[in-house]
Amino acid sequence: MSSLSDRLTRGAATSPSQADHARRLVADWQLLADLSFADLTLWVPLRSGTWWCVAQVRPLTAPTSQPDDLVGSEIAGEDAQPFEVAHREGRPVTEGEPDWSGIAPRRREVIPVRHDDVVVAVLARDTNLAVTRSPSTLELTYLDIAADLCLMVSAGTFPPRTVLDAELSPRVGDGLVRLDGAGRAVYASPNALSAYRRIGVTGDVVGADLARLSREVAADRVAAEAVAAGIRAAVAGRFPELTDLEGTSATMLVRALPLQAPGGEAGALVLVRDVTDVRRRDRALLTKDATIREIHHRVKNNLQTVAALLRLQARRLTEPAARAALEESVRRVASIAIVHETLAGSREDVVDVDSVLDQVLPMLGDLASVGPAAHTSRVGAIGELPAAAATPLVLAVTELLHNAAEHAFPDGESGNIRLEAERDGDNLVVRVRDDGSGLPAGFDPAATDGLGLQIVRTLVTSELGGELSMGAPADGGAGTEVVLLLPGAGRPRR
């Protein structure tokens, strides 16, 4: 199934601005469906003269009247007459007789979707007539608000021009308050009353100035002013942002939007949702995240201290082999420290491996010298990997680059070392290649007692579950090529 954007482009004379308006409507129309107790479908005219359904939503407050998926279907002829009239005349059209052809009788109202004085689509609102509901105050208020919003859709003043995150926004069933033109509550649903009680309201909500009432019960005065300003802005006809209203023992998410239907009574709609538990979990996650990053920071500091102590000890040794061994240990510990330094500054448990390698060996990015006669370059990018994979990979690559610089170019000969990375499906392939003297005759990488290669083999096979191969370059060139194949290393996160 194609995306909504793709479907909208098939509509006759649909500009990018008109398509954006239709997408914003679809992003926010669950509110309208729930208030209407009705299914909504969005239709655009095709150049062939038929009408094409590009989106569909069902109400959460009533049984659906359209159990079938209508997206992608077309209608024409007599069935499309209400669409033609609404599109041509720019006014809502209600079908006279109910439609009895489906599983339940339904009545359809067709609403023009206007943007910049142009009708770009039509919205079909199908109400299930088989559902019998008592005309409660809540239902009548819902339908009254839905009628105002439909008129705003027809006039082009709804949806707002800012994109709303539908997952965060309160829904109709979470709590609803209707305000008059003076900002006073004329109706509050039971869930809205409960939400206001939890944040500390003891008096009546209905009849109160909601902006002032919200400001008085808030624990945070700055946030209280933001909520009150948002409610007043909605009464004045603007669309404010979502805001949190935090009381002494609860937190409520508030969304205010204007009700400015042509010819109707001005006012506003305020949707509220108790998010106390959600905010508590958010704070717990932030605390946990900060704690983990602090642990990585302390581990990095401890590793740097260990490296400094080893470096001091190496300077006191006179035996060249012992000094070289300690200096190699300093390099390995420093590599791990940089991984933890990266994690300490990240909000996710992932590491930018290329950035770490550039810090471990600064010459990787700018062709600086690795050794007295070798230069290195990097081709491709490893990307971001989980910390559990990044640490052994960085250590293995560092060992291979160091070994190449130390052994590939005897007697001060010049040469080059290249680090290559590529993705083969979900596998990561890393190559360290030099154009030096190559491997000695009869050299068996699996049988060598060199500590560097033993470390690399252990890291690759045990820690990363990969494979290590070493030999002449596959293209027949001079030197040595070491290939690390890491199955299932995943695609880079960036």
C-alpha positions as CSV (number, residue, x, y, z in Angstrom):
1,M,0.0,0.0,0.0
2,S,1.4,3.4,-1.0
3,S,1.8,6.2,1.6
4,L,-0.6,9.0,2.1
5,S,1.7,11.4,0.4
6,D,1.9,9.1,-2.7
7,R,-1.9,8.8,-2.8
8,L,-2.4,12.6,-2.4
9,T,-0.2,13.3,-5.4
10,R,-2.7,11.4,-7.6
11,G,-5.4,13.9,-6.8
12,A,-6.3,16.5,-9.4
13,A,-4.3,19.7,-9.0
14,T,-2.9,18.8,-5.6
15,S,0.0,21.2,-4.7
16,P,2.6,20.5,-2.0
17,S,0.8,23.0,0.3
18,Q,-2.6,21.3,-0.2
19,A,-1.1,17.9,0.4
20,D,0.5,19.2,3.6
21,H,-2.9,20.5,4.8
22,A,-4.5,17.1,4.1
23,R,-1.7,15.3,6.0
24,R,-2.2,17.6,9.0
25,L,-5.9,16.9,8.9
26,V,-5.3,13.1,8.9
27,A,-2.8,13.5,11.7
28,D,-5.4,15.2,13.9
29,W,-8.7,13.7,12.8
30,Q,-9.1,11.0,15.5
31,L,-10.3,13.9,17.6
32,L,-13.1,14.7,15.1
33,A,-14.0,11.0,14.7
34,D,-14.4,10.5,18.4
35,L,-16.4,13.7,18.9
36,S,-18.7,12.7,16.0
37,F,-19.2,9.1,17.0
38,A,-18.5,8.5,13.3
39,D,-16.1,7.0,10.7
40,L,-14.2,9.5,8.6
41,T,-12.8,9.0,5.1
42,L,-10.8,11.5,3.0
43,W,-11.5,11.6,-0.7
44,V,-9.7,13.4,-3.5
45,P,-10.9,13.9,-7.1
46,L,-9.0,12.1,-9.9
47,R,-8.4,13.5,-13.3
48,S,-10.6,10.6,-14.6
49,G,-13.6,12.2,-12.9
50,T,-13.9,9.6,-10.1
51,W,-13.2,10.1,-6.4
52,W,-10.5,8.2,-4.6
53,C,-10.3,7.4,-0.9
54,V,-6.9,8.2,0.5
55,A,-7.3,7.8,4.3
56,Q,-9.7,6.3,6.8
57,V,-10.2,6.5,10.6
58,R,-12.7,4.8,12.9
59,P,-14.1,6.3,16.2
60,L,-13.0,5.0,19.6
61,T,-16.3,6.2,21.1
62,A,-18.8,4.2,19.0
63,P,-19.0,1.1,16.8
64,T,-17.8,1.5,13.3
65,S,-20.2,1.8,10.3
66,Q,-17.4,1.0,7.9
67,P,-15.7,-2.3,8.8
68,D,-14.1,-2.6,5.4
69,D,-10.9,-0.8,4.4
70,L,-12.0,1.9,1.9
71,V,-8.5,3.3,1.3
72,G,-7.8,2.9,-2.4
73,S,-11.4,2.5,-3.5
74,E,-13.1,4.7,-6.0
75,I,-16.6,5.9,-6.5
76,A,-18.3,7.7,-9.4
77,G,-21.7,8.6,-10.8
78,E,-24.7,8.9,-8.4
79,D,-22.7,7.8,-5.4
80,A,-20.3,10.6,-5.9
81,Q,-22.9,13.4,-6.2
82,P,-22.6,14.6,-2.6
83,F,-18.8,14.8,-3.1
84,E,-19.3,16.8,-6.3
85,V,-21.7,19.3,-4.7
86,A,-19.5,19.8,-1.6
87,H,-16.4,20.2,-3.7
88,R,-18.1,22.6,-6.2
89,E,-20.1,24.7,-3.8
90,G,-17.7,24.5,-0.8
91,R,-20.4,23.6,1.8
92,P,-21.3,20.5,3.8
93,V,-23.8,18.2,2.2
94,T,-25.9,15.7,4.2
95,E,-27.4,12.7,2.3
96,G,-31.2,12.6,2.6
97,E,-31.9,8.9,3.2
98,P,-29.8,6.5,5.3
99,D,-27.7,4.0,3.5
100,W,-29.0,0.5,4.3
101,S,-26.5,-1.4,2.0
102,G,-23.9,-2.2,4.7
103,I,-24.0,-4.2,8.0
104,A,-25.8,-1.3,9.7
105,P,-27.7,1.7,8.5
106,R,-25.6,4.8,8.2
107,R,-26.0,8.5,7.4
108,R,-23.2,10.3,5.5
109,E,-22.3,14.0,5.7
110,V,-19.7,15.3,3.2
111,I,-17.6,18.2,4.3
112,P,-15.3,20.2,2.0
113,V,-11.7,20.4,3.1
114,R,-10.6,24.0,2.4
115,H,-7.1,25.3,2.3
116,D,-6.2,28.9,1.2
117,D,-9.7,29.4,-0.2
118,V,-9.5,26.3,-2.3
119,V,-11.4,23.0,-1.7
120,V,-8.6,20.4,-1.9
121,A,-10.6,17.3,-0.8
122,V,-13.8,16.2,0.9
123,L,-14.3,14.5,4.2
124,A,-17.1,11.9,4.5
125,R,-18.5,11.5,8.0
126,D,-20.5,8.2,8.3
127,T,-22.6,7.7,11.4
128,N,-23.8,4.3,12.5
129,L,-27.6,4.7,13.0
130,A,-28.0,1.3,14.5
131,V,-26.4,2.4,17.7
132,T,-29.0,3.7,20.2
133,R,-27.6,6.2,22.7
134,S,-29.5,8.3,25.2
135,P,-29.1,12.0,24.4
136,S,-26.8,12.7,27.4
137,T,-25.2,16.0,28.1
138,L,-21.8,14.5,27.2
139,E,-23.0,13.2,23.9
140,L,-24.7,16.4,22.9
141,T,-21.6,18.4,23.9
142,Y,-19.4,16.1,21.8
143,L,-21.7,16.4,18.8
144,D,-21.9,20.2,19.2
145,I,-18.1,20.5,19.3
146,A,-17.8,18.1,16.3
147,A,-20.2,20.3,14.3
148,D,-18.0,23.4,15.1
149,L,-14.8,21.6,14.0
150,C,-16.4,20.4,10.8
151,L,-17.4,23.9,10.0
152,M,-13.8,25.0,10.7
153,V,-12.6,22.2,8.3
154,S,-14.9,23.6,5.7
155,A,-13.7,27.2,6.3
156,G,-10.0,26.2,6.3
157,T,-9.3,27.1,9.9
158,F,-8.8,23.5,11.1
159,P,-6.4,21.7,11.4
160,P,-3.7,23.9,12.8
161,R,-0.6,24.6,10.6
162,T,1.7,23.1,13.2
163,V,2.0,19.3,13.2
164,L,0.8,17.7,16.4
165,D,2.2,14.5,17.8
166,A,-1.0,12.4,17.9
167,E,0.5,9.9,20.3
168,L,1.2,12.6,22.9
169,S,-2.1,14.5,22.6
170,P,-4.9,13.8,25.0
171,R,-7.9,12.0,23.5
172,V,-11.5,12.9,23.9
173,G,-12.1,10.1,26.4
174,D,-9.2,11.3,28.6
175,G,-11.0,14.5,29.6
176,L,-12.8,17.4,27.8
177,V,-13.7,20.9,28.9
178,R,-15.7,23.3,26.7
179,L,-15.2,27.0,27.2
180,D,-17.3,30.0,26.1
181,G,-16.0,33.2,24.5
182,A,-15.0,34.5,27.9
183,G,-12.9,31.5,28.8
184,R,-15.3,30.1,31.3
185,A,-16.1,26.3,31.5
186,V,-19.6,25.5,30.3
187,Y,-19.1,21.8,30.4
188,A,-16.5,19.4,31.8
189,S,-16.6,15.6,31.3
190,P,-16.3,13.3,34.3
191,N,-12.8,12.3,33.4
192,A,-11.8,16.0,33.1
193,L,-13.3,16.7,36.5
194,S,-11.3,13.8,38.0
195,A,-8.1,15.1,36.4
196,Y,-8.6,18.5,37.9
197,R,-9.4,17.0,41.3
198,R,-6.2,15.1,41.3
199,I,-4.1,18.3,40.7
200,G,-5.8,20.0,43.6
201,V,-9.0,21.7,42.4
202,T,-11.6,21.6,45.2
203,G,-14.2,23.9,43.9
204,D,-16.4,23.8,40.8
205,V,-14.8,23.6,37.4
206,V,-18.0,24.5,35.4
207,G,-18.5,28.2,35.6
208,A,-14.9,29.0,36.5
209,D,-12.4,30.9,34.5
210,L,-10.3,27.9,33.4
211,A,-7.1,29.8,32.8
212,R,-7.2,31.4,36.3
213,L,-8.3,28.1,37.9
214,S,-5.4,26.2,36.3
215,R,-2.9,28.9,37.3
216,E,-4.0,28.9,41.0
217,V,-3.6,25.1,41.5
218,A,-0.2,24.7,39.7
219,A,2.8,23.9,41.8
220,D,5.2,25.5,39.3
221,R,4.3,29.1,38.6
222,V,6.2,29.3,35.4
223,A,4.4,26.3,34.0
224,A,1.2,27.7,35.4
225,E,1.5,30.9,33.4
226,A,2.3,28.9,30.2
227,V,-0.9,26.8,30.7
228,A,-3.0,29.8,31.4
229,A,-1.6,31.7,28.4
230,G,-2.3,28.7,26.2
231,I,-5.9,28.5,27.3
232,R,-6.4,32.3,26.7
233,A,-4.7,32.0,23.3
234,A,-7.2,29.2,22.3
235,V,-10.1,31.4,23.4
236,A,-8.7,34.2,21.2
237,G,-8.5,31.9,18.2
238,R,-5.0,30.6,18.2
239,F,-3.5,27.0,18.5
240,P,-1.1,26.8,21.4
241,E,1.4,24.1,22.2
242,L,0.8,21.1,24.5
243,T,1.7,22.0,28.1
244,D,2.0,20.2,31.4
245,L,0.1,21.4,34.4
246,E,1.7,20.0,37.6
247,G,-0.1,20.0,40.9
248,T,1.1,19.0,44.3
249,S,0.4,15.3,43.7
250,A,-0.4,14.8,40.0
251,T,0.5,16.1,36.6
252,M,-1.9,16.8,33.7
253,L,-1.2,17.3,30.0
254,V,-3.3,20.1,28.6
255,R,-4.2,20.8,24.9
256,A,-6.3,23.8,24.1
257,L,-7.7,24.6,20.7
258,P,-10.1,27.2,19.4
259,L,-13.7,26.7,18.4
260,Q,-14.3,29.4,15.9
261,A,-17.0,28.1,13.6
262,P,-18.4,30.6,11.1
263,G,-21.7,31.9,12.4
264,G,-21.3,30.0,15.7
265,E,-20.5,30.9,19.2
266,A,-16.8,31.5,19.8
267,G,-15.1,29.5,22.5
268,A,-12.4,26.9,23.0
269,L,-11.9,23.2,23.6
270,V,-9.5,22.0,26.3
271,L,-8.5,18.3,26.4
272,V,-6.7,17.0,29.5
273,R,-5.0,13.8,30.4
274,D,-3.6,12.6,33.7
275,V,0.1,11.8,32.9
276,T,1.3,11.5,36.5
277,D,2.7,8.0,36.1
278,V,4.1,8.8,32.6
279,R,6.1,11.8,34.0
280,R,7.2,9.8,37.0
281,R,8.6,7.1,34.6
282,D,10.2,9.8,32.5
283,R,12.0,11.2,35.5
284,A,13.1,7.8,36.5
285,L,14.5,7.1,33.0
286,L,16.4,10.4,33.1
287,T,17.9,9.6,36.5
288,K,18.9,6.2,35.3
289,D,20.4,7.6,32.1
290,A,22.4,10.2,34.0
291,T,23.6,7.5,36.4
292,I,24.8,5.3,33.6
293,R,26.6,8.1,31.9
294,E,28.3,9.0,35.2
295,I,29.5,5.4,35.6
296,H,31.0,5.5,32.1
297,H,32.7,8.8,33.0
298,R,34.2,7.3,36.2
299,V,35.3,4.2,34.4
300,K,37.0,6.3,31.8
301,N,38.8,8.3,34.5
302,N,39.9,5.1,36.3
303,L,41.2,3.6,33.0
304,Q,43.1,6.8,32.3
305,T,44.7,6.6,35.8
306,V,45.7,3.0,35.1
307,A,47.2,4.0,31.8
308,A,49.2,6.9,33.4
309,L,50.5,4.5,36.1
310,L,51.6,2.0,33.5
311,R,53.3,4.8,31.5
312,L,55.2,5.9,34.6
313,Q,56.3,2.4,35.3
314,A,57.5,1.9,31.7
315,R,59.7,5.0,32.0
316,R,61.5,3.5,35.0
317,L,62.3,0.2,33.1
318,T,65.6,-0.3,31.4
319,E,64.7,-3.6,29.7
320,P,63.4,-2.7,26.2
321,A,61.1,-5.7,25.9
322,A,59.5,-4.9,29.3
323,R,59.1,-1.3,28.4
324,A,57.5,-2.1,25.0
325,A,55.1,-4.5,26.7
326,L,53.9,-1.8,29.1
327,E,53.6,0.8,26.4
328,E,51.4,-1.6,24.4
329,S,49.3,-2.1,27.5
330,V,49.0,1.7,27.9
331,R,47.7,1.9,24.3
332,R,45.1,-0.9,24.9
333,V,43.8,0.6,28.1
334,A,43.6,4.1,26.5
335,S,41.5,2.6,23.7
336,I,39.0,1.3,26.1
337,A,38.9,4.6,28.0
338,I,38.0,6.5,24.9
339,V,35.0,4.1,24.3
340,H,33.8,4.9,27.8
341,E,34.4,8.6,27.2
342,T,32.1,8.4,24.1
343,L,29.4,6.5,26.1
344,A,29.6,9.1,28.9
345,G,28.6,11.8,26.4
346,S,25.9,9.8,24.7
347,R,22.3,9.3,25.6
348,E,22.2,5.9,24.1
349,D,24.2,2.8,24.6
350,V,25.8,3.1,21.2
351,V,29.3,4.2,20.1
352,D,30.4,6.0,17.0
353,V,33.2,3.6,16.2
354,D,34.8,5.9,13.5
355,S,35.0,8.8,16.0
356,V,36.7,6.6,18.6
357,L,39.2,5.3,16.0
358,D,40.0,8.8,15.0
359,Q,40.8,9.6,18.7
360,V,42.8,6.4,19.3
361,L,44.8,7.0,16.1
362,P,44.5,10.6,15.0
363,M,46.2,9.8,11.7
364,L,43.2,7.8,10.4
365,G,41.4,10.9,9.2
366,D,44.2,13.0,7.7
367,L,46.9,10.6,6.5
368,A,49.2,11.4,9.3
369,S,52.0,9.0,10.2
370,V,51.3,5.8,12.1
371,G,55.0,4.8,12.3
372,P,58.2,6.3,11.0
373,A,57.5,5.1,7.4
374,A,53.8,4.3,7.1
375,H,50.7,6.3,6.4
376,T,47.2,5.3,6.8
377,S,43.8,6.2,5.3
378,R,40.3,5.2,6.0
379,V,37.7,4.1,3.4
380,G,34.1,3.7,4.3
381,A,32.5,4.0,7.7
382,I,31.7,1.5,10.4
383,G,29.1,3.7,12.0
384,E,27.4,3.3,15.3
385,L,27.4,0.0,17.1
386,P,26.3,-1.2,20.6
387,A,28.9,-0.7,23.2
388,A,29.2,-4.5,23.7
389,A,30.4,-4.8,20.1
390,A,32.2,-1.4,19.8
391,T,34.8,-2.0,22.5
392,P,36.3,-5.3,21.2
393,L,36.1,-4.1,17.6
394,V,38.1,-0.9,18.4
395,L,40.7,-2.9,20.3
396,A,41.0,-5.4,17.4
397,V,41.3,-2.8,14.7
398,T,43.8,-0.8,16.8
399,E,46.0,-4.0,17.3
400,L,45.9,-4.7,13.5
401,L,46.9,-1.2,12.6
402,H,49.7,-1.2,15.1
403,N,51.0,-4.6,13.9
404,A,50.9,-3.4,10.3
405,A,52.9,-0.3,11.1
406,E,55.4,-2.2,13.2
407,H,56.0,-5.3,10.9
408,A,55.0,-4.5,7.3
409,F,57.8,-2.0,6.5
410,P,61.3,-3.1,7.6
411,D,64.4,-1.0,7.4
412,G,62.4,2.3,7.3
413,E,60.7,1.6,3.9
414,S,57.8,3.8,3.1
415,G,54.3,2.4,2.7
416,N,50.6,2.8,3.2
417,I,48.0,1.2,5.5
418,R,44.4,1.4,4.6
419,L,41.4,0.7,6.9
420,E,38.3,-0.3,4.9
421,A,34.8,-1.0,6.1
422,E,31.7,-2.1,4.2
423,R,28.3,-3.7,4.8
424,D,27.3,-6.9,3.2
425,G,23.6,-7.2,4.2
426,D,23.6,-7.4,8.0
427,N,27.3,-8.3,8.1
428,L,30.1,-5.9,8.7
429,V,33.4,-6.5,6.9
430,V,36.5,-4.7,8.1
431,R,39.8,-4.9,6.2
432,V,43.2,-3.7,7.3
433,R,45.5,-3.7,4.3
434,D,49.1,-2.7,3.8
435,D,51.4,-2.6,0.8
436,G,54.5,-3.8,2.7
437,S,56.7,-6.8,2.6
438,G,53.9,-9.3,3.1
439,L,53.8,-12.3,5.5
440,P,56.9,-14.5,6.0
441,A,57.1,-17.8,4.1
442,G,55.3,-20.5,6.0
443,F,53.6,-18.1,8.4
444,D,50.5,-19.6,10.0
445,P,48.3,-16.9,11.7
446,A,46.5,-19.6,13.7
447,A,49.7,-20.9,15.1
448,T,51.6,-17.7,15.9
449,D,52.5,-16.9,19.5
450,G,52.3,-13.1,18.9
451,L,50.3,-11.5,21.6
452,G,48.7,-8.9,19.3
453,L,47.2,-11.5,16.9
454,Q,46.1,-13.7,19.8
455,I,44.3,-10.7,21.3
456,V,42.6,-10.0,17.9
457,R,41.6,-13.6,17.4
458,T,40.1,-13.8,20.9
459,L,38.2,-10.6,20.5
460,V,36.9,-11.4,17.0
461,T,35.8,-15.0,17.6
462,S,34.8,-14.9,21.2
463,E,33.5,-11.4,21.8
464,L,32.1,-10.6,18.4
465,G,31.3,-14.1,17.1
466,G,33.1,-13.3,13.8
467,E,35.8,-14.7,11.6
468,L,39.4,-13.6,11.1
469,S,41.5,-14.3,7.9
470,M,44.9,-13.1,7.0
471,G,46.9,-13.4,3.8
472,A,47.9,-11.7,0.6
473,P,45.4,-9.1,-0.8
474,A,42.6,-10.6,-2.8
475,D,43.4,-8.5,-5.8
476,G,46.9,-9.9,-6.1
477,G,48.7,-6.7,-4.9
478,A,51.7,-6.5,-2.6
479,G,51.5,-6.6,1.2
480,T,49.1,-8.2,3.7
481,E,45.3,-8.0,4.1
482,V,43.5,-8.9,7.3
483,V,39.8,-9.4,7.0
484,L,37.3,-9.3,9.9
485,L,33.9,-10.7,9.1
486,L,31.3,-9.9,11.7
487,P,28.0,-11.6,11.0
488,G,24.9,-9.9,12.4
489,A,26.7,-6.8,13.5
490,G,23.7,-4.9,12.4
491,R,23.4,-1.9,10.1
492,P,24.9,1.3,11.3
493,R,22.7,3.4,13.5
494,R,23.2,6.7,11.7
